[in-house]
Amino acid sequence: MFKKSKFALMAVAALLLAGCGGGGGLPENATIEDALTVKVAGVDIKSTIHKDFKPGAKRESYRLTVWSEVEAHPLFTEVLTQFVKDYAYDEKKNTLYEFNIRIGDEFSAAATAILADVSLAPNVFGFPDDQTEQLVAGGVLAELTGDNLEWAKEQNVDTSIDSATYGGKVYAYPQTADNGYFLYYNSEYLSLKDVESFDNILAKLKAHTAERTDGLKSSIVFPFEDSWYIPSFFFHNHSDDVTAEPAFSYDTASKTMKTTIRDEAGQNSARGMDRILSEENQAYIKAIDVNDAAEMFSNVDANSKPRIPEALLGVTGTWNSATLKAAMGDGYAATKLPTFTPVAADGTELPQQQMGSFAGSKLIGVLKSDDSMKSFFSHEIAQLLTNKQTQVRRFQTQGFGPSNVEAQKDPAVVADVAIAALGLQSQFAVSQSRSIDGSFWDPTATFGKKVVSQDYGEEGKTVVDFLEEWANAIAPVVVEE
């Protein structure tokens, strides 16, 4: 197979010349290192092999394109520069390979861009997991099978593999497992015990407010009107029953959603959510996104003078870690989401229930191709871009939470406050891409807004009536004739 070169990674955008590879004759007993020249110019990586090296060997050249977000380009350029060196010569086949690789800038709209003109599609590309169905339906993603499938499953946590799965088949390599949310809190005012349950949180906020002299209410920021966060109260209705149907599920065959939120456990959860948002608690809850409330968390005012922050807690993800760390200072802390109190139909307060969350991953897919060698190299590249070493580097350079099992154990990853909290919450998280479809978002937001408003319309209507409307909107009951 391939004889891996001993080149060290060099600076990006440098002209890499090995031995006499740049011209002239080759030394006696020349190696592939002597014969290989690699040029890196911006996002283009090109390798050439001296014409006199291995005259009896077969020569092949491949042009490949890799898409990613622009922030990953420096790291990916390093990885791909090493790739063209390591795969320059296959001793077993006595074949030399030259590569011309270009890195393109696309991630968030990858599916739209690719399906607009498949003939221009990249060979390897990153995309959010909620685009998996669209890409599979478009026939562009290569299924992972054999050794590739085994490698992906061995390397990554189960929830990230779930995010790459459609119709029971895996179609991509996970590169992160950090698209989720958890609880940030200011440890200068609250202990870990204080934030274990929503009841404790509200009690502490009320007590802290009573001690304030600035007239503000100490508060928690939770996007109760945001469809991504609202299901947190329903994911673990049946956490004690592993055989129970999930709260939300998406059937790829029928392309329909199913939900169990109509049942007794779902109704209890809805009443528990309603209880949190009762009139007596609303003053201590900011039902907005942390993105819109960053200043509320700050320990200093506009004149950089110390102050008591208005927001002592917030539910969001890793993307806000730097902002909250700067705002909270030494009080910066995070953990899993709290528990809450479900409420029975007769008003009985039931045992605590852990809040769940959606989990999502950034993925790297390979373009389906009839060219076996191009497919082979594409899968090799995808694995290099998602292995332990690269995921640790992405954490260091971009702050992304790894999906790789071993990368998650890296000391720097373990020491990160936000990533550690995400890890604690992950045991209560479910794959977003396997749970819902596009019909979920608007009806869910409508339900959240109704609970926040505490306005259920006609006399006698309760949160359960609107729970039923929400359930019917995302998963209508089919009446058999």
N, C-alpha and C positions, 0 to 999 in steps of 0.2 A: 504494500500500500504506500501511502505518501510518506516520504521522509521529511519530518518536520525540520525546518531550518533553525539555525541557532542565532539568527538575527535578534537583537534586542529591539524593542519598540523605539523608534526615533521620533523626533519632534514632528508634529503635524505640519504639512505644507513644505517639508524639506525634500530635497532631491537626494534619493538614496542610491548610492552607487556601491556595488560590491565587486572587489577585485578588478578585473578587466572587463566587466560586463558592459561598461559604457563605450567600449570600442577597442580596436586592436586585437591582438591574439590572446588566447587563453593560456594560462600556465599548464605545465604537464600535470596530469592527475587532477584537473580542475573539478571542483564540486559545484553543485547547483548554486551555492552561495556566491561562488566566483562568477558564475555565468548570468546571474539574475540582476536586473535593474528594475527598481520600483520608483516611479515618479508620482508624487502627490501634489496636485495643484488644486487648491480649494476643495471642492467636493468630488473631484475626479481622481481615481487611483488607477494607474496603469502599470502593468508589469510586462517586461520583455525578457527573453532569454537569448543569450548570444547564439548566433547562427552556427557556430562551430562546436557547440556543446552537444554531446551525444548525437552524432550525425545519423546513427541508426535508429534513433528513437522517433516515435510518432509525435507529431505536434498538433495541438488543438488550441483554439482561442475562444474565449467566451466573453460576451458583453452582458453585464448584469446591472440592474437598477435596484436600489434599496431606498425605501421611503421611511422617514421618521420626522418627528418634530425637530425644529432647527436646533433646539438646546442640546440635543443628543449628538449632533453632527461631529463635534470634536472627538468624543469618545468612540463613536462608531467608525470614524476615520482611522483611528488607531487600530481598532480591532480588525477592520477590513484590510489595512495595510499588512498586518501580520498574516491574515488569511491568504493573501496572494503569494506570500513567501512560503507558508507551510504547505500549500497545495500546488506548488510549481512543478513537482516531479513525483510521479507514481512509479516507484521502482518495480513493483510487481508487473505492471502493464507496460513498463518502459515507455511512458508517455509524458510529454512535457505540456504544461498548461500555462497559457498566458491569459491575463484577465484585464478587462477594462470595466471598472465599476464606477458608477455615478450614484451619489446620494442625493435624493430629492427631498423637498420640504413639504410634507403633508402628513397629517395624523388624524385630527379631529373630524375631517370630512373625507377620510380615505375612501369609504364605500361610494359616496357620491362621485368623487373624482374618477375612481376606477371604472365604475359601471357606465360612466358617460362615454367612455371609449376604451373597451377592454383591450384593443390592439396596442394601446399605449400603457397598459398596466405594468407596474413594477414587478420584479421577480420575488422580492421580499418586502413586506410592508407592515408597519405598525398600525393599529386601529383600536378604538375602544370596544369593549366586549359587547356593547349593545348594538354593534353593527354586524355581528356574526351572522344573524339570520339573513340579512340583506345580501351579504357577500356569498353565503352558501346558495341562496336562491338564484343569484346571478351566475353561479357556476364557475366562480373564479378561484375559490379556495381549494387547495389540495388537502385531502384528508390525511391525518397522521395515522400511519399504520406501521406494523412491524417494530423494528428497532427504534424508529423515530417516536412512535407512540409510547413505547416502554420508557425511553429516555425522558420524555416530557412528564410522564406520570411519576417516575422515580425522583425527578428533580424538584417538583413543585407541590405546593400544598393543594389539598383536594378542592377547596373552594375556587382556586384559580383555574383548575382543570375543568370544573363545572362551568366556569365562565367561558371556556373555549369549546364547550360541547353543544352540539345541536343535533337533535334527532338521534341521540345515543352515540354519535360519532364525534371525535375530537378533531377540530379543524385549525388549531393554532397553538403556538407556544406562548405560555404566560411570560410576561416580562415584569409585571408588578402585581401586588395584591394589596393596594393601599387605597382603593376607591371605596371608602366607607366612612363612618362617623362614630364619634365617641364623645366623652365629656371632658372639657377643660375646666379647671377651677383654680382659684387663687388661694394657695395654701397659707398665705399670711392671715386669712380670715376664716378659712374652712379646713377641717381635717378630712382625711379619707373616710372616716366613720360618718362624718356629717353628710357626705355626698353619696352614701350607699343607696339611699332611697329618695324618691321624690318627696315623701312626707318629711323626712329629715331636712331636705334642702329647703322646703318652704318654711318650715319651722325656724331654721337658722336665719333665713333671709328676713323673716319678720322680727326676730330678736335683734338682729344686727341693725335693721332699720330703726328700731326703737332707740338705739344708742347714737344714731347719726345726729349731727347738728346742722347739716346742710340742706335739710328738707327733701332730699332724694330718697327713693326707695331702692334698697339693695335688691338686685334682680338676677334672674337667669335668662339667658337668651336662647330660645328654642324656636325653630321655624315651624310652628304648629300649622301653618297654612301651606307648607311646602310638601308636595306629594311624595318626595323622597324620604321624608322623615316621619310622616304620619303613620306608616305601617309599623313603626317600632313598637306600638302598643299591641299589635296583633300577631306578630311572628311566633311568639312562644305561648300561645293559648294552650297548646297540648305538649308542653316541654317534658312532661312526665310520661308521655306515651309516644315511643319512637315509631309506632306503626300508624299513627294518626296522619291524616291528609294535611299537607302544609296549608298555611293561611292563604297563600297565593301560589298558583302554579300555571305555567303556560304549556299547552299541548302543541308541539310542533306539527303533528300530523293534521289535526283539525284546525290549527291556527286560532285557537280560542283559549281564553283564560278560565280557570276554575278558582273558586274561593270558598273558604269555610267560615268566613266572618259572620255569616248569618246565624251560626249556631249559638248555643248558650254561652260558651267561652268567649266568642266574639262579642256578644252583647255585654258580657261582664267587663270586657276590656274597654268597650266604647263608653260605658258608664264610668269606668275608672279614669279615662281621659277627660270626660266631662267634669268629673270631680276635681281634677287638677286645675281646670280652667274655670272653676266657679268664680262668682263675683268677688268673693273674699280673697281670692288668690291672684286675681288678674293684675293687680298693681305691682306684683313682684315678678311678673313674667313679661318678657319682651318677645312677642310672637313674630320675630323677624330673623333674617339671616345674619349670622355673625359678620359677614362681609359689610353689612350696612350699620354695624354697631361697634366697630373697632375702637372708637374713642371712648366708649363706655367702660372699657376694660383697663384704661390707662391709669397708672399710679401717679401721674403728674398732669397738671392742667396745661392750658395753652401757653402759659408763661413759665413752664417747666418747674413749677412749684409742686411739692408733694400734695397729694389729695387721696381721699378714699374713693376708689372706683365705684361707679354705679353698678356695673355688671360684675358679679363675682364668679359666675359660671357661664359656660356656653357650649352648645352642641354643634360641632362642625367636624371637618376632617383635617388631614395633614397639610392641605394647601394653606391653611390659616395659622400653622404652627409658628412661623417666623413673626407674624404680626402680633400674635398673642404673647409670645415670649418677650418681645420688646415692650409690650404694654404692661404685662404683669411683673416683669423683672424677677426678683428672687422668689416671688410667689407662684411662678409658672409651674403648673402641675396638670396631670391628665390621668384618666382612668376609664374603665368601661362605663356604659350607660347605667343609670340607676335602676332599681326596681320601682314598681308602683303598685297601688292598691286597686285591684279589680273590685267591682261592686255588683252584687247579685240583684235580681229583679225586686226583691223585697227590701233593698237598701243595706243588706248585710255587707260589711267590709270583709273581703276574702283575703286569703294569704297572699303575700307579696309575689309579684310576677316580674321576672327579668325582662327588660326591654331588649328587643332584637334590633337588627339593622340590615340594610342591604350591603352586599359585598360585590365589588367589581374589580376587574383587572384590565390593564393595558395588555394587548396581545400582539404577537408578530405572526403573520401568516405567510404562506408560500403560494405563489401563483401556480394554478394547475397547468401542467405542460406535458406534451408528448415527448419532449426531449429529455431522455433519462439522465444524461449527465448534467444538464442544466438544472433539472429538479434535484439531483444529488447535491450539487454545489449550493443550491438555494437553501436546502434543508440544513446543510452544514453551517451556512452563514447564520440562519435563524437560531441555531443552537448556540453558536458562538456569541450572538447578541443577547442571549437570554440565560447564559450559564451563570454559575455562582460568581465568578470573578467580575463579569460585566455588571451583574446586578448590584454587587457591592460598590462598584465604581459609580453606578448611576445613583445609588443612595448618597454617596459622598459628593457628587457633583450636582445632582438635581433634587436630592431629598426624597426620591421615590422609595416606597416600601417594597422590599423584595417579595417575590412569590417563591423563590428558590429556598428549599428547606434549610440548606446549609448556610446560605447567605443571611437568613433570618437569625442565625446564631452568631454572626459576626459581632465582636465586642462593641463596635461603634453603633451598630444597628440596635443591639440590646440596650445600650445606654441612652438612646434617643427617647425622650419623654413621649412624644406623639406616637411614634411607631410602636413603642411598648404598650401604650393604651389601646392602639388599634389591634394589637395582638391579643390583649385581654378580651376585647369585644368580639374578635373573630369567631370565638366558640359559640357566639349567639347570632352569627350573621348567616344570611342565605344569599345565594347567587341571584343577582338582579336579572341577569339575562335569561335565567331559567324560570323566573317567577312571574314575569309580567310582559305585556306588549304595549304598543302605543296607546291603546284605549284606556290604559290605567290612569294616566296623569291628570287629565282634567276633572273627572268625577271625584278623584281622591282629594284634589285641592278644594273642590266645592265642599266636600264633607268637612275638611279641616277648617275652612272659613266659617262654616255653620257652627261648629263646636266653639271656636274662638268667640264668635258673636254672642253665643248663648241664646240665640233667637231661633226657636224651633217652630215659629209660625203659629198655626192654629192651637187653641187651647187643648191641652191633653197630649199634644205631640211631644215626644222626647227624642233624645239622641239616637235611640234604637230605631225609630222610624226613618231617620236620615241614614243610619247605617244600612238599612234595607235598601234605600234608594241607591246608595253607593254600590252595594253588592250587585244590584240589578243592572247598573250601568256598565260595570266591568265584566260581569258574568251572568247574563240573563238566565233566568230559570227556564228550562225547556219543558213545556207541557206536552206530554205524550197523549195523542188522541186514541 
